[in-house]
Amino acid sequence: MLLKKYCFFLLLIIFQNTFAQEKSKSIDTVKTEKLEEVIISSFHINKDLQNAPASIGILSKKDLLQNNTTDISTVINTIPGVFMQSANFTTTRISIRGIGARTPYGTNKIRAFYGSIPLTSGNSETVIDDIDLENIGQIEIIKGPLSSVYGAGLGGAILISPQLSKKEGSSAGISSVFGSFGLLKNSLNFSLNEKHSSLNLSYHKLETEGWRKNSAYNREGVTLAGELFKKQNSKLSYFSNYTYLKAFIPSSINKTMFENSPQSGAPTWVASKGYKEYKSTLAGLAYDFKINENLSNSTSIFINYKDSNEPRPFDILRQYTFASGARTQFLGNFKIKEIENQFIAGIEYFADNYTGNTFENLYQQNNGQGSLQGNQLTENGQKRRFYNIFSQIRTLLSKHFEVQAGLNYNKTQFELENYNLNSTQKYSYDGIFSPQLSLLFKTSEQRTFYFSASRGFSLPATEETLTSNGTINPDIKPENGYNFEAGGKLYFFNKKLYTEFAVYRMEIKDLLVAKRVGDDQYVGVNAGKTFHEGIEITLKHNWQINRFFTLNSYIGASVGKYEFKEFIDHENNYSGNKLTGVPSNKVNAGLFLNTRLGIYLNADYQFVDKIPMNDANSVYSDSYSVVNLKTGYRFEILHNLSSNLAFGINNLANEKYASLILPNAVAIGNTTPRYYYPGLPVNYYGTISLNYLF
């Protein structure tokens, strides 16, 4: 009944406003014929995507808001070679070209930044879900270990740009999203942009009842970002984000439950009413100034604090993390005779203090009321310190040919305090050099080709550095590998068609393998080598059908071969098997029809190939296809007051699929392995927003 009322209301407003708004120029509905050149962040030595000798996936503000503005995995997965699995917002895993696919829970082996603030903890874990999509200006995903600037990130790096006001004056907005399974998101925002300062303040609250047992979710966040003391040659930027989250965890289920009752949760997690709750705060300042015509500097400092509580069936985990650090980089240019050169050089320091406690969970003695904290079981702490010294140079040898080279040096040390054993251990890894060399061939202003070779590394997570009795394992080494890549970026038909392709081959040594030692408890070992090779293709087309209609379309496809080159696990030889947790093939496509009247229609499609769920390759998840539709209407109610109404359907065909799998799940007792996190069935949503420009 609600759906019918919404559709009627939408149609009524469309007919009332269609002709009155036809000539309105304040509503951005029909873009120009040509595809716009993409500007990338200041982390790069280049300013535009066309001249960057690397495969970089870009998600613009428009891309981020194409769906329901609540689930980032939908838009992340449109980038070839990148695969984000998500289970009810609470558990996510991002892998790039197969790197990070075997991580049991969460994302590692990828470095992420919010502005200049690292989102990757000293524990090597990366969480990008806390930042609301409506507070992000752009996301860049660098694929491959280009560690000369970004540091430890074997799979690549994710750069998130905060939303900053670009128009003079002030504006305010309010938006709501409502949908199936009790989905409700309300957002408020205010922005101010003046000559010498700017401010962007926003608040959001996202909640859902969940469609599985024990899957209710609640998140609130406040984001503040802007600039101060803006002058011609300098500015001070500030970023901050506070998040409160409480998310119940249905956990994974076995194949029988997945096929017959996917809405159910793991019995022990349902009985204990397991959940994850935390408060997190990150904040930073960045000062950019131009020293002279040939040299500038950017210096930033940051803090990141997280206090979490996670009752699980086997224990209750309390964690506290406080991270701080600083980064400074110089960007300059110089000439050697007639040859132009540009360079980046700098240093980054990161410090992370972690304390973790586990307690008994007495939920079985709590009369069905869920988790109940008992006696303390363990208490430990870890301090991690590292610094990166990085440099990169770009030499323009001619109008058509340039060379880029870079070098990163990382030194990491940590200290483990085991309060149960009353012991303190200190350990450090040998310094790691990561070189990078790239060649760029520019056959014309609209067509470039590149080749790159780079070495990367990934630091072990805390649990991977420990033995089963909680002491440091000195035999654990960081994973490392070399990446070789060739690609091209080309415009055709007067910039109406953009094509990008990349061919890569990567070999990873000292592969970290999570060995299960208990119920959802793991330790790490270096156990082999993996090969990662593949092809990625992106096509984007903009067609101005006539003066009323514009059709944008894209296709992104990745074909990969990910396998163990050498991998012997006790008596099992998995050498030659496919890498666990990642599909070999993935395809995304989309159509976006915009009209001058403000009416628009979006459709996107995703195909994911079957995924090996264990190292033996004896069990695979099924391949699946998901189709999403969205239609809406942008219009101006009054002068400077605009609105956007939309309605969408996700998983149109009601496909049954696993939105996340647990690699190498093992049977406990008489139960079968719990590999599956079921994806949402067909679901609906509506959005309404109002924006006023003062």
C-alpha positions in Angstrom: 0.0 0.0 0.0 2.9 2.3 0.9 4.5 1.6 -2.5 1.3 2.5 -4.4 1.0 5.7 -2.5 4.6 6.6 -3.2 4.3 5.9 -7.0 1.1 7.9 -7.2 2.7 10.8 -5.4 5.7 10.7 -7.6 3.7 10.7 -10.9 1.5 13.5 -9.6 4.4 15.8 -9.0 6.0 14.9 -12.3 2.9 15.9 -14.3 2.5 19.1 -12.3 6.0 20.2 -12.8 7.2 18.8 -16.1 6.6 21.8 -18.4 7.2 24.4 -15.8 10.7 23.1 -15.2 11.7 22.3 -18.7 13.9 25.3 -19.0 15.3 25.3 -15.5 19.1 25.5 -15.5 19.6 24.8 -11.8 18.8 21.1 -12.0 21.7 19.1 -13.4 19.9 16.4 -15.5 21.5 16.4 -18.9 25.3 16.5 -19.2 27.3 17.6 -22.1 28.1 15.3 -25.0 31.8 14.8 -24.1 33.0 12.7 -21.2 34.7 15.0 -18.7 38.4 14.5 -17.9 38.9 13.1 -14.4 41.0 14.9 -11.8 42.7 12.7 -9.2 43.9 13.5 -5.7 47.1 15.3 -4.6 48.6 12.0 -3.5 49.5 11.4 -7.1 52.3 13.1 -9.0 49.9 13.5 -11.9 46.7 15.6 -11.7 44.6 13.8 -14.3 43.7 10.2 -14.8 44.7 10.2 -18.4 48.4 10.7 -17.6 48.6 8.4 -14.6 50.6 5.2 -15.6 48.4 3.0 -13.4 45.0 1.3 -13.2 42.9 3.6 -11.1 39.1 3.1 -10.6 37.2 6.3 -10.0 33.8 6.7 -8.4 32.4 10.2 -8.7 29.8 11.8 -6.4 27.2 10.9 -9.0 28.4 7.2 -9.0 28.2 7.0 -5.3 24.6 8.1 -5.1 23.3 5.9 -8.0 21.7 3.3 -5.7 20.1 3.9 -2.3 23.1 5.7 -0.6 23.3 3.1 2.1 25.5 0.2 0.8 28.9 1.1 -0.6 29.6 -2.4 -1.9 27.1 -1.9 -4.8 29.1 1.0 -6.2 32.6 -0.4 -5.3 31.8 -3.5 -7.3 31.4 -1.6 -10.5 35.2 -1.2 -10.8 36.8 -4.1 -12.7 39.3 -6.1 -10.6 37.7 -5.0 -7.3 35.4 -7.3 -5.4 33.6 -6.2 -2.2 31.6 -8.7 -0.3 29.2 -7.5 2.3 26.9 -9.2 4.9 24.2 -7.0 6.4 26.6 -4.0 6.7 28.4 -5.7 9.6 31.0 -7.8 7.9 32.7 -6.7 4.7 35.8 -7.8 2.7 37.4 -6.0 -0.2 39.9 -7.8 -2.4 41.8 -6.2 -5.3 42.9 -8.6 -8.0 42.5 -11.5 -5.6 44.7 -9.9 -2.9 42.9 -10.1 0.5 40.4 -12.7 -0.7 41.3 -15.3 1.9 41.0 -13.0 4.9 38.5 -14.6 7.2 36.8 -11.4 8.4 37.3 -7.8 7.3 39.7 -6.2 4.9 43.5 -6.2 5.0 46.4 -6.0 2.5 44.8 -2.7 1.3 45.7 0.8 2.6 42.9 3.4 2.8 42.8 7.1 3.4 40.1 9.6 4.3 41.6 12.8 3.0 45.1 12.6 4.5 43.9 10.4 7.5 44.8 6.7 7.3 41.7 4.5 7.7 43.9 1.4 8.0 44.8 0.5 11.6 48.1 -0.7 12.9 46.4 -4.0 13.0 46.3 -3.9 9.1 42.5 -3.8 9.1 40.7 -1.4 6.8 37.1 -0.2 7.4 35.6 2.3 5.0 31.9 1.7 5.9 31.7 4.2 8.7 31.8 7.2 6.3 28.4 8.0 4.9 28.3 7.9 1.1 26.6 11.3 1.0 29.7 12.8 2.7 32.2 11.5 0.1 33.2 13.6 -2.8 35.1 11.0 -4.8 36.7 7.5 -4.3 39.9 6.4 -6.1 41.0 2.8 -6.0 44.6 2.2 -7.1 44.9 -1.4 -8.2 48.3 -3.0 -7.5 51.2 -2.4 -5.1 52.2 1.1 -6.0 53.8 1.5 -2.6 56.2 4.3 -3.5 53.7 6.8 -2.2 51.0 4.8 -0.3 53.0 2.5 1.9 52.0 -1.0 2.9 49.2 -2.1 0.7 49.9 -5.2 -1.4 46.6 -5.1 -3.1 46.4 -1.4 -3.6 45.1 1.7 -2.0 41.7 3.4 -1.5 41.6 7.2 -1.4 38.4 8.8 -0.1 38.0 12.5 -0.7 35.7 14.3 1.8 32.8 16.2 0.5 33.7 19.9 0.2 31.5 22.8 -1.0 32.5 24.0 -4.4 29.8 26.7 -4.9 30.0 30.1 -3.3 27.4 30.8 -0.6 25.7 28.4 1.7 23.2 25.6 1.3 21.3 23.1 3.4 19.7 19.8 2.6 17.6 17.0 4.1 17.1 13.6 2.7 15.4 10.3 3.7 15.7 6.8 2.4 13.1 4.2 3.3 12.8 0.6 2.2 12.3 -3.1 2.7 13.1 -4.8 6.0 12.7 -1.6 8.0 15.4 0.3 6.2 15.4 4.0 7.2 18.1 6.6 6.7 17.8 10.3 7.5 20.4 12.8 6.7 20.9 16.5 7.3 23.7 18.7 5.9 24.8 22.3 5.8 27.6 23.8 3.8 29.2 27.2 3.7 31.8 28.4 1.2 33.3 31.9 1.5 36.4 33.6 0.2 38.7 32.6 3.0 36.9 29.5 4.6 34.4 26.7 4.0 32.4 24.4 6.2 30.5 21.1 5.5 28.6 19.7 8.4 26.4 16.6 8.2 24.5 14.1 10.3 23.1 10.8 9.3 21.2 7.9 11.0 20.8 4.6 9.3 18.8 1.7 10.7 17.3 -1.5 9.5 15.5 -4.4 11.1 17.4 -6.8 8.9 16.0 -9.7 6.9 17.8 -12.4 8.8 17.5 -13.4 12.4 19.6 -11.3 14.7 20.5 -8.8 12.0 19.2 -5.4 13.2 21.5 -2.6 12.4 21.9 1.0 13.7 24.5 3.6 12.8 24.8 7.3 13.5 27.4 9.6 12.3 28.5 13.3 12.3 31.0 14.5 9.7 32.7 17.9 9.7 35.1 19.0 6.9 36.2 22.3 5.4 39.0 24.8 4.8 40.3 27.8 6.8 42.6 30.7 6.1 42.3 30.2 2.3 44.8 32.3 0.4 46.2 32.3 -3.0 49.2 30.1 -1.9 48.0 28.3 1.2 45.0 26.8 3.1 44.3 24.7 6.2 42.0 21.8 5.7 40.2 20.0 8.5 38.4 16.6 8.5 36.6 14.8 11.2 34.1 11.9 11.5 32.3 10.4 14.5 30.4 7.1 14.3 28.4 5.1 16.7 27.4 1.7 15.5 25.5 -1.3 17.0 24.9 -4.2 14.6 23.7 -7.6 15.5 25.5 -10.5 13.8 23.6 -13.4 12.2 27.0 -14.9 11.1 27.4 -17.5 8.4 25.2 -20.6 7.8 25.7 -24.0 6.2 24.6 -25.0 2.7 21.3 -26.7 3.9 20.2 -23.5 5.8 21.3 -21.3 2.9 19.2 -23.2 0.4 16.1 -23.8 2.6 16.0 -20.9 5.2 18.5 -18.2 4.3 16.8 -15.8 6.6 18.0 -17.8 9.6 21.2 -17.1 11.5 23.9 -19.3 13.0 22.2 -21.0 16.0 24.9 -20.0 18.5 24.9 -16.4 17.4 21.2 -16.2 17.5 21.1 -17.7 21.0 23.8 -15.4 22.3 22.3 -12.4 20.5 25.8 -11.6 19.3 26.5 -8.1 18.1 29.2 -5.6 17.4 29.1 -2.1 19.0 31.6 0.6 18.8 32.3 4.3 18.9 35.0 5.7 16.6 36.4 9.1 16.0 38.9 10.3 13.4 40.2 13.8 12.9 42.9 15.5 11.1 44.4 18.8 9.9 46.3 19.4 6.7 48.2 22.5 5.8 49.0 23.1 2.1 51.3 26.0 1.1 53.2 27.1 -1.9 56.8 27.8 -1.1 57.7 29.3 -4.5 56.7 28.8 -8.1 58.5 25.4 -8.2 57.9 23.9 -4.8 55.0 23.3 -2.5 54.4 21.4 0.7 51.5 19.5 2.3 51.7 18.5 6.0 49.0 16.7 7.9 48.4 15.3 11.4 45.7 13.0 12.5 44.2 10.9 15.3 41.9 7.9 15.2 40.2 6.4 18.2 37.9 3.3 18.5 36.2 1.7 21.4 34.5 -1.6 20.6 32.5 -4.3 22.3 31.7 -7.6 20.6 29.8 -10.4 22.4 30.4 -13.6 20.5 29.2 -17.1 21.4 32.6 -18.2 22.5 33.7 -15.1 24.4 33.2 -11.3 24.7 35.8 -9.2 23.1 36.6 -5.6 24.3 39.0 -3.6 22.2 40.5 -0.1 22.4 42.6 1.5 19.7 44.2 4.9 19.6 46.2 5.9 16.5 48.0 9.1 15.7 50.5 10.2 13.1 51.8 12.8 10.7 52.6 13.0 7.0 54.5 15.6 5.1 55.3 15.7 1.4 57.0 18.1 -0.9 55.8 18.5 -4.5 57.9 20.3 -7.0 59.2 20.7 -10.5 62.6 21.5 -12.1 64.2 21.4 -15.5 67.4 19.7 -16.7 68.2 21.6 -19.9 64.9 21.3 -21.7 63.6 18.3 -19.9 60.8 18.9 -17.4 60.7 16.9 -14.1 58.2 16.7 -11.3 58.7 15.0 -8.0 57.1 14.0 -4.7 59.1 13.3 -1.6 58.1 12.9 2.0 57.8 10.9 5.1 54.9 9.4 7.0 54.8 8.3 10.7 52.1 6.1 12.2 51.7 5.0 15.8 48.9 2.7 17.0 48.2 1.6 20.6 45.8 -1.4 21.0 44.4 -3.1 24.1 42.2 -6.1 23.9 40.4 -8.1 26.6 38.2 -11.3 26.3 35.7 -12.4 28.9 33.5 -15.5 29.3 30.1 -15.3 27.6 27.5 -16.9 29.9 24.6 -16.5 27.5 23.6 -20.2 28.1 23.0 -19.2 31.7 21.1 -16.0 31.0 17.5 -17.4 30.5 17.4 -16.6 26.8 18.3 -12.9 27.3 21.5 -13.1 25.2 25.1 -12.4 26.1 26.2 -12.1 29.7 29.8 -11.1 30.6 31.6 -13.5 32.9 35.2 -13.7 34.2 38.1 -12.3 32.2 39.9 -14.8 30.0 42.8 -12.8 28.4 44.2 -9.4 28.4 46.9 -8.1 26.0 48.1 -5.0 24.3 50.1 -4.1 21.3 51.9 -1.0 20.2 52.8 -0.6 16.5 55.1 2.0 15.1 56.1 2.5 11.5 57.4 5.1 9.2 57.5 5.4 5.4 60.0 7.4 3.5 58.8 7.9 0.0 59.8 9.6 -3.2 58.6 9.6 -6.8 59.9 11.5 -9.9 58.2 12.1 -13.3 60.4 12.9 -16.2 58.9 14.2 -19.4 61.5 13.1 -22.0 59.3 14.3 -24.9 55.8 15.4 -25.8 54.9 11.7 -26.3 57.1 9.8 -23.7 57.6 10.1 -20.0 59.2 8.0 -17.2 58.1 7.7 -13.6 60.2 6.1 -10.8 59.6 5.8 -7.1 60.9 4.2 -4.0 59.4 3.6 -0.5 61.2 2.5 2.6 59.2 1.1 5.5 60.4 0.2 9.0 57.9 -1.4 11.3 58.3 -2.4 15.0 55.8 -3.5 17.6 55.6 -4.4 21.2 53.3 -7.1 22.7 52.1 -7.0 26.3 50.6 -10.2 27.6 49.1 -9.4 31.0 48.1 -13.0 31.7 51.7 -14.1 31.3 53.1 -10.9 32.8 55.4 -10.6 29.8 56.4 -7.9 27.2 57.9 -8.8 23.9 59.4 -6.4 21.4 59.9 -7.2 17.7 60.7 -5.4 14.4 60.7 -6.3 10.8 63.7 -5.7 8.6 63.3 -2.5 6.6 61.5 -3.0 3.3 62.3 -1.2 0.1 59.5 -1.0 -2.5 60.6 0.3 -5.9 58.4 1.3 -8.8 59.1 2.1 -12.4 56.5 3.2 -15.0 56.7 4.2 -18.7 54.0 6.3 -20.4 53.5 6.7 -24.1 51.2 9.5 -25.2 50.3 8.9 -28.9 47.9 11.9 -28.8 46.1 14.1 -26.3 43.4 11.5 -26.1 45.3 8.2 -26.1 47.9 7.0 -23.7 49.6 3.6 -23.0 51.7 2.6 -20.1 53.8 -0.1 -18.6 54.7 -0.4 -14.9 56.7 -2.7 -12.6 56.4 -2.4 -8.8 57.1 -4.2 -5.6 54.7 -4.2 -2.7 54.2 -5.7 0.8 51.6 -6.2 3.4 52.1 -6.3 7.2 50.5 -9.2 9.2 47.5 -8.4 11.3 47.9 -8.7 15.1 46.4 -12.2 15.3 48.7 -13.4 12.5 51.8 -12.5 14.5 50.8 -14.5 17.5 51.2 -18.2 18.4 48.2 -20.1 19.8 49.4 -19.3 23.4 49.5 -15.6 22.7 53.2 -14.9 22.3 54.9 -13.3 19.2 55.8 -15.7 16.5 59.3 -14.5 15.2 58.9 -16.6 12.1 56.1 -14.6 10.6 57.2 -12.3 7.8 55.2 -9.7 5.7 53.8 -10.9 2.4 55.6 -9.3 -0.6 55.3 -9.5 -4.3 56.1 -8.0 -7.7 53.5 -6.6 -10.1 53.9 -6.1 -13.9 51.2 -4.3 -15.7 50.5 -2.8 -19.1 47.5 -0.8 -20.1 45.9 2.0 -22.1 43.5 4.9 -21.7 41.8 6.1 -24.8 39.0 8.5 -25.9 37.1 8.0 -29.2 34.4 9.8 -31.2 35.3 13.3 -29.9 35.4 12.1 -26.3 32.0 10.4 -26.3 33.6 7.0 -25.7 36.3 6.3 -23.0 38.1 3.0 -23.0 40.5 1.7 -20.5 42.3 -1.7 -20.3 44.9 -3.3 -18.1 46.8 -6.6 -18.3 48.7 -7.6 -15.2 50.7 -10.4 -13.6 51.6 -10.5 -9.9 53.5 -13.1 -7.8 53.0 -13.1 -4.0 55.6 -14.7 -1.8 55.4 -15.6 1.9 51.7 -16.0 1.7 50.0 -15.5 5.1 47.6 -18.3 5.8 45.0 -18.2 8.6 45.1 -21.5 10.5 42.1 -22.2 12.6 42.9 -23.1 16.2 39.4 -22.8 17.7 35.8 -21.6 17.2 36.4 -18.6 14.9 39.9 -18.2 16.2 43.0 -18.2 13.9 46.8 -17.9 13.8 48.9 -17.1 10.8 51.7 -18.9 9.0 53.7 -18.1 5.9 52.9 -21.0 3.7 53.5 -20.4 0.0 53.2 -18.4 -3.2 50.3 -17.2 -5.3 49.9 -16.1 -8.9 47.5 -13.3 -9.9 47.1 -12.5 -13.5 44.2 -11.0 -15.5 42.7 -8.5 -17.9 40.4 -5.6 -17.0 38.4 -3.6 -19.4 36.2 -0.5 -18.9 34.0 1.2 -21.5 32.1 4.4 -20.8 29.9 6.1 -23.4 27.9 9.3 -23.5 25.2 9.6 -26.2 23.2 12.9 -26.7 20.2 11.3 -28.3 18.5 14.7 -28.9 18.0 18.0 -27.0 15.8 16.2 -24.4 17.5 12.9 -23.8 21.1 11.8 -22.8 22.0 8.1 -22.5 25.1 7.2 -20.5 26.3 3.6 -20.3 29.3 1.6 -19.0 30.7 -1.9 -19.0 33.4 -3.1 -16.7 34.8 -6.6 -16.9 37.6 -8.5 -15.3 38.9 -11.9 -16.3 41.4 -13.3 -13.8 43.5 -16.3 -13.1 44.3 -16.6 -9.4 46.0 -19.7 -8.1 48.4 -21.1 -5.6 51.8 -21.6 -7.2 53.3 -23.3 -4.1 51.1 -24.2 -1.1 51.6 -27.2 1.2 49.4 -27.2 4.3 50.7 -30.1 6.5 50.0 -33.2 4.4 47.9 -31.4 1.8 49.4 -30.0 -1.4 47.2 -27.3 -2.8 49.8 -26.1 -5.4 48.0 -25.3 -8.7 44.6 -24.9 -7.1 42.5 -21.8 -7.6 42.9 -19.1 -5.0 40.2 -19.2 -2.3 37.5 -16.5 -1.9 37.7 -14.7 -5.3 35.8 -15.2 -8.6 37.8 -15.6 -11.8 35.3 -13.5 -13.8 33.2 -10.5 -12.9 31.1 -8.2 -15.2 29.2 -5.0 -14.4 27.1 -2.9 -16.8 24.8 0.0 -16.5 22.5 2.4 -18.4 21.5 5.9 -17.3 18.8 7.8 -19.1 18.5 11.5 -18.2 16.0 13.9 -19.6 15.8 17.7 -19.6 12.5 17.4 -17.8 14.2 16.0 -14.7 13.0 12.4 -15.1 15.8 9.8 -15.1 16.1 6.0 -15.2 19.0 3.9 -14.1 19.6 0.2 -14.6 22.7 -1.8 -13.5 23.7 -5.4 -13.8 26.3 -7.5 -12.0 27.6 -11.0 -12.8 29.9 -12.8 -10.4 31.4 -16.2 -11.3 31.6 -19.1 -9.0 34.0 -18.8 -6.0 36.2 -21.6 -4.6 35.3 -21.6 -0.9 38.2 -23.8 0.4 41.9 -24.3 -0.5 41.2 -27.8 -1.7 38.7 -26.4 -4.3 36.2 -29.1 -3.3 33.4 -26.6 -2.7 32.3 -23.7 -4.8 29.6 -21.0 -4.4 27.3 -20.7 -7.4 27.7 -17.9 -9.9 25.0 -15.3 -9.8 23.6 -12.2 -11.5 21.9 -9.2 -9.9 19.8 -6.5 -11.6 19.0 -3.2 -10.0 16.6 -0.5 -11.2 16.0 3.1 -10.2 13.8 5.9 -11.5 13.3 9.4 -10.2 12.5 13.0 -10.8 14.6 16.1 -10.1 12.8 19.4 -10.1 12.8 22.9 -8.7 10.0 23.7 -6.2 10.9 27.4 -5.8 13.8 29.5 -6.8 16.9 27.9 -5.2 14.8 25.1 -3.6 15.2 21.8 -5.4 14.0 18.3 -4.8 14.8 14.8 -5.9 12.3 11.9 -5.6 13.3 8.4 -6.5 12.2 4.8 -6.3 14.3 1.7 -6.7 14.3 -2.1 -6.8 17.4 -4.1 -6.0 17.9 -7.7 -6.9 15.0 -7.5 -9.4 14.9 -11.2 -10.2 15.1 -12.3 -6.5 18.4 -14.1 -7.1 19.6 -16.4 -4.3 23.3 -15.8 -3.8 26.0 -15.5 -1.2 26.9 -11.9 -0.7 29.9 -13.0 1.3 31.5 -16.3 1.9 33.7 -17.5 4.8 36.9 -19.0 3.3 37.9 -22.4 4.6 35.1 -22.7 7.1 35.4 -26.0 9.0 32.9 -28.3 10.6 32.6 -28.2 14.4 31.2 -31.3 16.0 28.5 -32.9 14.0 27.7 -29.7 12.0 28.7 -28.9 8.4 30.9 -26.0 7.5 29.2 -22.5 7.6 30.4 -20.9 4.4 27.5 -18.8 3.4 26.3 -15.2 4.2 23.1 -14.9 2.2 22.5 -11.8 0.1 19.4 -9.7 0.2 16.4 -11.0 -1.7 14.4 -8.6 -3.9 14.0 -5.3 -1.9 12.5 -1.9 -2.6 13.4 1.6 -1.5 12.4 5.2 -2.0 14.3 8.4 -1.5 13.2 12.0 -1.1 15.6 15.0 -0.7 15.3 18.8 -0.4 18.2 21.2 -1.0 18.1 25.0 -0.5 20.8 27.3 -1.8 21.0 30.5 0.2 
